[in-house]
Amino acid sequence: MLYCIEKDIPFQYASSASVYGNPTEEEWKNPNKELKPLNAYARSKTHVDMFVSDLNAYSLVQGMRYFNVYGPNEEHKGNQSSPHHKFRQQFGETGRIKLFEGSKEFLRDFVHVDEIIQKKLYCLENKQNGFYDVGTGTPKSFYDVALEIGG
């Protein structure tokens, strides 16, 4: 990253929406969400974002805060694959989708990888800078995702 800054080369890196913790439905709507990392992974992403902020290099560095990404070719992820992949696989094998207790209450912003690519290209082409939430902006429950897939 420092090399790119020195040479005036745009640099994008993967941050994560996990830096926000587990926001309420109302907090989802706030464009200035508070950073509330809940685990070591989220704290590590928060520390990188803070490091970038301290550099004052926004014209060159773009932190992409990805939400719950899904798309093709997730087979290699095993248990870490997205709910979309897991639910499609379950439905294809059994005609049913097994949900966990509380599936209607847990909300996530599920975003297709194609939308991620569009956002990344847009930011590069328009010389956007700073930190960007890369999601749909509309959280869904795991139950709603299952309904989309299994009808």
Disulfide bonds with the S-S distance in Angstrom:
none
